[in-house]
Amino acid sequence: MHCKYHHRMSRKGYIGLEAEHREKNVIAEDAEVDRSVLWRKAREDKSGVITNVETLEVAEKIDDLLEKKLKGEFKSSEMNDVLTAALGSQERYGRVRGVGGFVKPQVFFKTPRKKRESVPKAMVENLKEQLEETKSLKAELEKLKVQLASVMIVMKGDRLR
């Protein structure tokens, strides 16, 4: 139900599709293949025709964006590339479309992992002192509220007399 754009590459996957096109010299041996091209090729039948109307619209967007990219009118960056723009949806965290199964975005787009940072002991001690001071100030505020409430009660009593 959620899959709109069915591929037609059987069991070979994107890696097998890329290898097949390199053997047929559709893709040069040393050329880096854009994943949008593989996505489009995966949805063509043996004669190179896309039969699904929705898939054809996305394929036309891909072709248009690739032309704009060659002219310099479209700037692609890591996760915002031609395929993402053509499909109109961002990549999910679990996989990357158009490159095969079990490929995570961190690996494909080569984004660095967030590293842990150590906090200096002086800063930790400072924060602990601030926390203690905040607790004492809150306790003092509660005492003042109680005193204010008792003063208000006494003042109301004086007005009634």
Secondary structure, DSSP 8 states (H G I E B T S, - for coil): ----S----TTSHHHHHHHHHHHTTSS-TT----HHHHHHHHTS-TTS----HHHHHHHHHHHHHHHHHHHTS---BTTBSHHHHHHTS---SS--TTS-TT--HHHHTT----------HHHHHHHHHHHHHHHHHHHHHHHHHHHHHHHHHHHHHHHH-
